[in-house]
Amino acid sequence: MASFSSIAAAALVLAGSSVLPAPAPTSTLVARANSDCSEAADEVVAKTGGQLLSVQPSGDSCIITVLVQGNGQRPRKVTMKVPM
């Protein structure tokens, strides 16, 4: 009689051998969202003189976070919501 571990191992091998559909590519959506917010990000970086940290599309606007250097102080994080 087969042991539980050998049955479990066989089940894992069989489960892993089934063909699963590939996940839908999301890189196109990410690239499109980034290009939609790129002008807004450039505008915020130019306005603040900061270093771009992140860009997130949010509905019909973009949430842009930059790191702005202070005069002899710690840099501060600034987040702005800009329409696309």
Secondary structure, 3 states (H helix, E strand, C coil): CCCHHHHHHHHHHHHHHCCCCCCCCCHHHHHHHHHHHHHHHHHHHHHHCCEEEEEEEECCEEEEEEEECCCCCCCEEEEEEEEC
